[in-house]
Amino acid sequence: MGDEGVEPNIDIVIDCADPPALAGFWAAALGYRAVGFREPYFLLLPTRRAFPPLVLQRVPEPKQGKARIHFDVRVADVDAEVRRLEALGARRIDVGQGDEAGFVPMADLDG
């Protein structure tokens, strides 16, 4: 993979149709700072160095099927966080979790 002893730089990259349209959502949802857009990327930086940057990357193909990566947002008040994310434009989705799952799957504006 790389040289031993060298720590990699890690970015989380989300493929999407319209990075500028999603930037505000993800910045608010994660508490990141929207830095700027340079086609095809929109960069968001964390307010804490312990977290990786988030890059929204424009891709031409539409999303197909279930995403194989997701964010788990852990909070004390799940209902309040769901309401906050819904106010930002997220929507609840069914991934087969059932009624007593203890978590609420949600999708961003791009699905």
C-alpha positions in Angstrom: 0.0 0.0 0.0 2.6 2.6 0.9 5.7 3.1 2.9 5.7 1.7 6.4 5.5 4.4 9.1 3.9 6.9 6.7 0.3 7.7 7.7 -2.0 8.2 4.8 -4.1 11.3 4.2 -7.7 10.3 4.1 -10.6 12.1 2.4 -14.2 10.8 2.3 -15.5 11.2 -1.3 -19.2 11.2 -2.1 -20.2 10.8 -5.8 -23.2 13.0 -6.6 -25.0 14.8 -9.4 -24.7 18.4 -8.0 -21.9 19.0 -5.5 -22.8 22.7 -4.9 -26.4 21.8 -4.1 -25.3 19.2 -1.5 -22.5 21.2 0.1 -24.8 23.2 2.4 -26.6 20.1 3.5 -23.4 18.1 4.4 -21.7 21.1 6.0 -24.7 21.7 8.3 -25.3 18.0 8.9 -21.7 17.2 10.0 -20.7 20.6 11.3 -18.1 21.1 8.5 -17.0 24.3 6.7 -17.8 24.6 3.0 -14.5 25.7 1.5 -15.3 25.9 -2.2 -16.0 24.3 -5.6 -13.6 23.5 -8.3 -15.1 21.3 -11.0 -15.9 18.5 -10.3 -15.2 18.7 -6.6 -16.6 20.6 -3.7 -14.4 20.5 -0.6 -15.7 20.6 3.0 -13.4 20.7 5.9 -14.0 19.6 9.5 -13.8 21.9 12.4 -11.8 19.3 14.3 -8.6 17.9 12.9 -9.5 14.4 14.0 -12.0 14.1 11.2 -11.2 13.7 7.5 -12.2 16.2 4.8 -15.3 15.5 2.8 -15.2 15.8 -1.0 -18.4 16.0 -3.0 -17.5 14.8 -6.6 -19.7 15.4 -9.6 -20.3 12.2 -11.6 -22.4 11.8 -14.7 -24.1 8.5 -13.9 -27.1 8.4 -11.5 -27.0 6.6 -8.2 -28.0 3.0 -8.5 -28.9 0.7 -5.6 -28.0 1.0 -2.0 -24.8 2.9 -1.0 -22.1 0.6 0.3 -20.8 3.3 2.7 -22.7 5.5 5.1 -22.3 7.8 8.0 -23.4 6.8 11.5 -24.3 10.0 13.4 -24.3 9.1 17.1 -26.3 11.6 19.3 -28.0 11.5 22.6 -31.4 12.6 21.2 -32.1 10.6 18.0 -35.5 12.1 17.4 -34.2 15.7 17.6 -31.3 14.8 15.2 -33.7 13.2 12.8 -35.9 16.4 12.8 -32.8 18.6 12.4 -31.6 16.5 9.4 -35.1 16.5 7.9 -35.2 20.3 8.2 -31.9 20.3 6.1 -33.6 18.2 3.4 -32.7 14.6 4.4 -35.4 12.0 4.2 -36.1 8.8 6.1 -35.5 5.6 4.1 -36.2 1.9 4.6 -33.2 -0.4 4.4 -35.0 -3.3 6.0 -34.2 -2.1 9.5 -37.6 -2.9 11.1 -39.5 -0.9 13.7 -37.3 -1.5 16.7 -33.9 -0.9 15.1 -32.7 1.9 17.4 -31.4 3.9 14.4 -33.0 5.9 11.6 -31.6 5.4 8.1 -31.8 8.6 6.1 -30.7 9.8 2.6 -29.3 13.2 1.6 -30.9 15.3 -1.1 -29.2 13.2 -3.8 -30.6 10.0 -2.4 
